[in-house]
Structures are given as structure tokens and as C-alpha cells.
Amino acid sequence: MAAIEEQIRVLICQGTGGLASGAKEVELAFRAEFEKHGVDAKVGKRCTVVGTGCRGLCANDVLVDIVIPGQEAVTYDFVKAELVPQLVEEHILTGQVVEKKKAGPYYQKFLEKQMRVVFSRCGTIDAESLEDFLAHDGFVGIRKAVTMKPQEVIEEVKKSGLRGRGGGGFPTGVKWSFCAASPGTDKYLICNADEGDPGAFMDRSILEGDPYGLIEGMMIASYAIGAKNGYVYVRAEYPLAIKRLQKAIDVCYEKGFLGKNCLGLGFDFDLRIKAGAGAFVCGEETALMASIEGERGMPRPRPPFPAVRGLWTKPTNINNVETFANVSYIFYRGAEWFASIGTEGTKGTKIFALTGKIKHTGLVEVPAGITMREVIYDVCGGILNNRKFKAVQAGGPSGGCLPGEAIDAQVDYDSLIKAGAMMGSGGLVVMDETTCMVDIARFFLNFTRMESCGKCVPCRIGLKIMLDILERITEGKGHPGDIDLLQDMCFDIKKASLCGLGQTAPNPVLSTIRYFRHEYEAHIEHQRCPSNSCKSLLKFEVVEAACKKCGLCFKVCPVDAVRWEKGQLAVIDKDKCTRCTSCYDACRFMAIE
Amino acid sequence: MSNAEAQVVQEEIDLGMANKVIDKYINMKGALMPVLQEVQDAYGYLPEPCIHLISERLNVYLSQIYGVLTFYAQFHLEPRGKYIVRVCMGTACHVKGAGRIGDTLSELLGIGHAETTEDLKFTVEHVACIGACGMAPVIMVNEATYGSMSVQKMNEIVEKYRAMD
């Protein structure tokens, strides 16, 4: 096989997002065109179609990069199979870039402020090919790590300042040293890939785009800690991630990179996948271990900590996917290099999943310490439909909502906690003026209540009562004093719950009360939803002063309840209206309430 | 279901596939969950006779198995439809109107969350997060993901699958 530098490579985004947008058809179209034109012979080079992992800008899939040696790579977005013949004929055969179909300047902007370290291979290499991985400095980190003593490896991780990327932010090196110091030789290493946070999908992307990178990080950890057995606990909603990782593991066994005497470097490591079964609480480490053991995934009190008594009662170390992925780069490029990125308290980069009412939804990797404003406006292009920014929910159900005033907060562990949210796994859900904060609090509480394992009372019953109160409020049936009652309950549940799920479940309620108390009051005192989002409080009337007579509401209404003619005000027929909110979502001028 | 009916169902189940799965895992620590998952893959759900077989062969109490089955969202004790429609209810999808998508689907099919149409064609499930938040709101039909859903698109997709066998 010709070296990568001498090939023309067509990189097609084939993560879950890409495939959903038709990446397979695009790939087939490229192969067919190559065949038809005999491209290899005509351009004198090998043309390779590569299915890569996700490149981050999921909203513009299918993304295709054409890389011709000696020329700058060109990215096309929204590629459909019909476009492929033109791309091949003009770009590959005659070297004429199809300017019209090129990704716009926003793509440059999207990449500009990012620093892609963990993602450096995602979107560049064929996720399923070991050769590609090796050609992009794969397994360099582990080869360096084994030249040190295990103790030195742990010191190196401490020196880098890496903190766990799963949410808590505990220093990784310190965590490793606990497990390494535990007596006994039978130890376990677990990768937590049970990404249950609604709104976060970076782990999935790493698993799909660079599975070997994760394996390498786990090998380094296993060497440092002395754990001979490893599990990757992947949530079963990620079929593609499981498939790619399993393939990578199989290939590693075949080549002797895993198992006895890994890579010929003199240590043993067995790795297998354990598919989850759909329970958010299994992201909690003690629950996760119970789940691997085949029990119900219920947390148990700590101590004893997993580092002392974990899986099958043996010392166990658990880290998140992103943490392990960082580790291999720390050894490849050095702890000093890693520590030079980021802020005092948070080193390195952090991946954020930006979703919600934002222009360019996707995955971005930025150096820690960049401000929220930069991430939302500079990298991701600002708010959808040019509406007003209202809040950003950081850290999933365990985090909190930050209002417009907090948008200049730095994104690192400590600043976010100070502002009343947390880094969590890194999901950022952006909300505009049409999102009701009471409804968001209700949404998260509904989620945590359903996912509560039910072992301890504050979480099982407390969350249910809080949810009932919030539901009442969103229906316009709130009582005076509800807000204080909610706050009291929040503090009690936080204090009395057994595990992280219960301890953090009230956070969205607390933070929305803190920053958006007036919205709660409007619901309770005036039976009004200021964002016009709570369905039972919506009137579905056109505000004449705001209506621009554009007819967008008319076009989207599924039951023809909107009457509109060009240049006329829209009128909603209340008898026909099913209160589906299509018109409300479509209106760009807030003219429906 | 009456007793007589239950017996008919039991007799129809061929335990061969379940036995094969158990053979594969019988000596592994923590075999219960993978066995349940693979047996479910083989039959589409977990028929009662299979659960009894697993209990006997893995030497695990029935009560413990049912404890596990009812704890996790992904185990199913009833036959399911040919097309499993998963409606993502994650934060991003919620903000972008997943509730409406779910309602529309229920209207079109006449069934709600965790229910199956009588002709065993569709099963609807509301799930926490599919992890394709960039394309919210999202649904999955079996392994295929459909992003940026709208009420209209929902209509088209249901029609498309209705027309297939």
C-alpha cells in the first residue's frame, strides 16, 4: 500500500451524524465514479475513499474533504450523492476546486479558535484502520510510557495536571496512585463510556472516530496501575461505537497488541467491551461496577472507594473516555506541553458538545479557559434565527443554567462551579428567548426522577414531589410559596442522597430559580409564561404589531389552521388549531403568543 | 392472557438459540447481562421460558433476574414490533420540540411510549439521548437515524415504513 502522503484521499464523515445524512451513499458514489473514470490511472496516484469519524460540524453533514498531495485540503459540506460526479470530474481529474459547493467561511471560523488535540485524528483517519492509526503517531505514547517505571508514569500524569473529564474533575494522576498503591495483584481498569447525559456526545465521537486512541490510553493506565483486566462500559444506544471499538479490539488481539505481552513491551492487558442496558445511574462508578457484575445498577455508599474495593471486590480504577484519550497525547507530546495549555486549575483542552438553538451545532475542542461567549459566538456562529441569547445549560442534568450575564465566564472547572453550573461531561445546550426556564427545570427533573434507581428516599420520593410542583407551575396552577418550598427541598435532597445522581439532581432547579426567579413568579402569580413556551399557557394568537406578514406560520401549519395571504396579517383559526406549536417555532419575529 | 394461551405461546418457543447463547457465556463472571442481551437479540424480546432456562442454567434466582430485567430500560418482556421507533427526548431535542414529534408519532400510530401496534409492525419508545444532538430533534427507526425532524417529515417516515413489509 502506498504511503499516505502519496495518495489522493477522500475523507467522508461517517460518524452517526454523517451516516444519518447519507454518507454511505456518498461513499458508494465516489467508488462508482473512480471506477467509471479509471481515476487511479488518469491521475497517476492511488485514490482512496476513507470513512472517518466525526469532524464536529454535525449540522452540515455530509462533510467531505478532498486531500490532494501538495495542495491544501478542501472541505465540501452538505454533500449528496448527486454532487459526487461533479466533484470527481472537476476537482480530482482537472484540479479545479468546485468553489460553489465548498464549505463557507464559517467552517474556517469554526476551526479557528479550536485546538484539536484529542480530536486530531478524528475526521482525518479511517477509524477502522490500524495502519492509518499507526501512520498518525499511534502507539507512540505507550512506547514512551513503558520506558519509565509505572510509578514514574503516574508522576508524569500528575505533572501534566490532567483532571478527569467525566464531570467531577478529580486529578487523574492522584486517582491512579490510589489504585496502584492498593495491595494485591488482581486489579481492574474500567473505561466509563456510559455517556448518559442528554446533550453530550463527545465520547461517542471518540469511540467512533479514534477507537485505537482510547485503547492506547487504557494500555498506558493499565501499565501504570498494574491492572491486567480492562472493561469498556459503553451504553447500548451507541451501536456504531460498539461495533468500531469491538473491531479495533479484535485487530489488536490479532496483532498481539493486546493480551499477553502487549506490543512486545512486557506487560499483559486484556480488554473487553461491556454493553450497558439503558440506565443513566450506571454512569455512577459504583453502580457501573454492579452492572458489570450482572446486578441491578444501584450505587453503594463510599468508602470503601473503588480503588480499594471495586469490581469483584478487587481494586479498580475508573476513568472517562476523554480522560484516557488525553493520556496517550500526554505521553506522545510530553507532560510539560500538556500543562502549558489551559488555565491554572484546568490544564489541556476540553471538548464541548454544543446543541440547542445555535447555528452550528457540533463538537468543538477548545483550550480550557476560553470564554463561553467565544465558544458560542466565535466558534459556533451565534444563535439560530438571530434570536436573543437567553441561557446556556452546562453539565447536563447535574449542572445548571447560566444566564446572559454569565456568558463571559471562562470555561474551566472552577469558574463554572462559581457561576452555579459545572463542567460535567461538557454538554452545552444553548437556549434562546423561546425557551421557558421553568419548563427546562421540569424537563431535567423529569429525567432524573425516571432514572433514579430508587434506593434512597430523598431521591426517589423527593424528586417526584418536586416534579409535581413544577408540573403544576407550568400548567398555571402554582401556589404562593412554591418557590421557597422547592428551594428547601433542593437543599435537603442534595444533602441526604446517597450518590451523585441525587446530590446533583436539584441543580437545574436551583440555578434557574437563582437566575430566572421572575419567570417562576410570572407563572405562579399571573399564569403567564414569559417565553410563550408552556403549552397550556399559550393562547395561539398573532400579535399584530409584531407580525411581518411573511407567511412562515402558514407554510408550517400541519392542519391548515393559519389563514394568510401575501401582504396580509396571519390569523389562527382556534377551532382547527391543534396547539402543536409549529407556527410558534417557525416565527422569527415572536409574533405568536 | 389466559393460561391456555400462555401454554400455546410457551410451546412455540424454540429454546435452541437461548441454549447456544448460554453455552457461550456459562463460565464467564457476570454472565447474566450479556446472556439476557443476546437472548433478547435472538428472539426480539425475552420470552418467559427463556428466562426460566437462564435461571436454571446460570444458577441465578428468578427474582434476581426479574430485578435486573425491570431495572434496565432495554429489556423487553413482550414481543415487539418489526420497526422500533425511538424518539430522542434529550435536552437538545426537547429544546427543539421533541415533545411535538412524539405526540405526532403517537397520533399517527395510535400508540404511546413503550407500546406496540397490534399488527406487530411498530413499537414506540421514548429514549433519554441518542447522542446525535447536532441534528435535533432526532428519531431512530431500528438502526437508521433521522435528524432535523418536523411534523411533516414524521408523516413521511411513517408512511414510508407503513408501505414496507
HADDOCK unambig.tbl for C-alpha pairs under 7 A between the chains (distance, minus, plus):
assign (segid A and resid 16 and name CA) (segid B and resid 132 and name CA) 6.96 0.50 0.50
assign (segid A and resid 17 and name CA) (segid B and resid 132 and name CA) 6.19 0.50 0.50
assign (segid A and resid 20 and name CA) (segid B and resid 144 and name CA) 6.72 0.50 0.50
assign (segid A and resid 20 and name CA) (segid B and resid 145 and name CA) 5.05 0.50 0.50
assign (segid A and resid 20 and name CA) (segid B and resid 146 and name CA) 5.99 0.50 0.50
assign (segid A and resid 58 and name CA) (segid B and resid 134 and name CA) 5.41 0.50 0.50
assign (segid A and resid 59 and name CA) (segid B and resid 134 and name CA) 5.53 0.50 0.50
assign (segid A and resid 59 and name CA) (segid B and resid 135 and name CA) 5.94 0.50 0.50
assign (segid A and resid 198 and name CA) (segid B and resid 90 and name CA) 4.53 0.50 0.50
assign (segid A and resid 198 and name CA) (segid B and resid 91 and name CA) 5.41 0.50 0.50
assign (segid A and resid 198 and name CA) (segid B and resid 128 and name CA) 6.39 0.50 0.50
assign (segid A and resid 198 and name CA) (segid B and resid 129 and name CA) 5.05 0.50 0.50
assign (segid A and resid 199 and name CA) (segid B and resid 90 and name CA) 6.16 0.50 0.50
assign (segid A and resid 199 and name CA) (segid B and resid 91 and name CA) 5.56 0.50 0.50
assign (segid A and resid 199 and name CA) (segid B and resid 92 and name CA) 5.69 0.50 0.50
assign (segid A and resid 199 and name CA) (segid B and resid 131 and name CA) 6.92 0.50 0.50
assign (segid A and resid 199 and name CA) (segid B and resid 133 and name CA) 5.94 0.50 0.50
assign (segid A and resid 200 and name CA) (segid B and resid 131 and name CA) 6.54 0.50 0.50
assign (segid A and resid 201 and name CA) (segid B and resid 131 and name CA) 4.99 0.50 0.50
assign (segid A and resid 237 and name CA) (segid B and resid 130 and name CA) 6.15 0.50 0.50
assign (segid A and resid 277 and name CA) (segid B and resid 72 and name CA) 5.68 0.50 0.50
assign (segid A and resid 277 and name CA) (segid B and resid 73 and name CA) 6.54 0.50 0.50
assign (segid A and resid 277 and name CA) (segid B and resid 74 and name CA) 5.33 0.50 0.50
assign (segid A and resid 278 and name CA) (segid B and resid 72 and name CA) 5.65 0.50 0.50
assign (segid A and resid 278 and name CA) (segid B and resid 73 and name CA) 5.11 0.50 0.50
assign (segid A and resid 278 and name CA) (segid B and resid 74 and name CA) 5.69 0.50 0.50
assign (segid A and resid 279 and name CA) (segid B and resid 72 and name CA) 5.68 0.50 0.50
assign (segid A and resid 279 and name CA) (segid B and resid 73 and name CA) 6.46 0.50 0.50
assign (segid A and resid 292 and name CA) (segid B and resid 30 and name CA) 6.38 0.50 0.50
assign (segid A and resid 293 and name CA) (segid B and resid 30 and name CA) 4.45 0.50 0.50
assign (segid A and resid 294 and name CA) (segid B and resid 30 and name CA) 4.83 0.50 0.50
assign (segid A and resid 294 and name CA) (segid B and resid 31 and name CA) 6.63 0.50 0.50
assign (segid A and resid 294 and name CA) (segid B and resid 32 and name CA) 5.32 0.50 0.50
assign (segid A and resid 294 and name CA) (segid B and resid 33 and name CA) 5.23 0.50 0.50
assign (segid A and resid 295 and name CA) (segid B and resid 68 and name CA) 6.24 0.50 0.50
assign (segid A and resid 296 and name CA) (segid B and resid 67 and name CA) 6.83 0.50 0.50
assign (segid A and resid 296 and name CA) (segid B and resid 68 and name CA) 5.01 0.50 0.50
assign (segid A and resid 296 and name CA) (segid B and resid 71 and name CA) 6.27 0.50 0.50
assign (segid A and resid 355 and name CA) (segid B and resid 92 and name CA) 5.69 0.50 0.50
assign (segid A and resid 355 and name CA) (segid B and resid 133 and name CA) 6.03 0.50 0.50
assign (segid A and resid 355 and name CA) (segid B and resid 134 and name CA) 5.81 0.50 0.50
assign (segid A and resid 356 and name CA) (segid B and resid 92 and name CA) 4.76 0.50 0.50
assign (segid A and resid 356 and name CA) (segid B and resid 95 and name CA) 6.16 0.50 0.50
assign (segid A and resid 356 and name CA) (segid B and resid 96 and name CA) 6.61 0.50 0.50
assign (segid A and resid 361 and name CA) (segid B and resid 134 and name CA) 4.91 0.50 0.50
assign (segid A and resid 362 and name CA) (segid B and resid 134 and name CA) 5.30 0.50 0.50
assign (segid A and resid 429 and name CA) (segid B and resid 92 and name CA) 6.24 0.50 0.50
assign (segid A and resid 435 and name CA) (segid B and resid 95 and name CA) 6.86 0.50 0.50
assign (segid A and resid 558 and name CA) (segid B and resid 152 and name CA) 6.97 0.50 0.50
assign (segid A and resid 580 and name CA) (segid B and resid 100 and name CA) 6.32 0.50 0.50
